[in-house]
């Protein structure tokens, strides 16, 4: 495998996968549990996709379990069309953010924790697997149990993201 290193801490390997390398190592969150804490403390997953060499990012409700993200959606739309043709995705989470004011404009900053990663998307079609995935999503936002009608299940697309790589970053802590 031939590797080609690009600027900005990104390596593109011979298999065309991106590999994230932190430029500012002192800001890296290396502990897996700390990375997962950022995800679990987040309220929105920003999902990045590409269609015809054009980026497309959408904010979504999500669930996370066992190195896998779960998302739900209407069964039709731009996001669904893109994912059917290109399974490669990027995702971003952030939490604990706060603007840090300073005397001069260019000295302002931001306190935050974030996670960026890459994975492969697939659709869950089996009704029982959809229920389990929707339970994982609902646990991100509520401790209550939930029921799903057959109609709701059939009208909902459930997307599974198998995470290939992710890194965490924090600033201001």
Buried (B, 14 or more C-beta within 10 A) or exposed (E): EEEEEEEEEEEBEEEEEBBBEBEEEEBBBEEEEEBBBBBBEBEBBBBBBBBEEEEBEBEBBBBBBEBBBBBBBEEEEEBBEBBEEBBBBBBBBBBBEEEEEEEEEEEEEEEBBBBBBBBEBEBBEEEEEBBBBBBBBBBBEEEEEEEBEEEEBEEBBBBBBEBBEBBBBBBEE
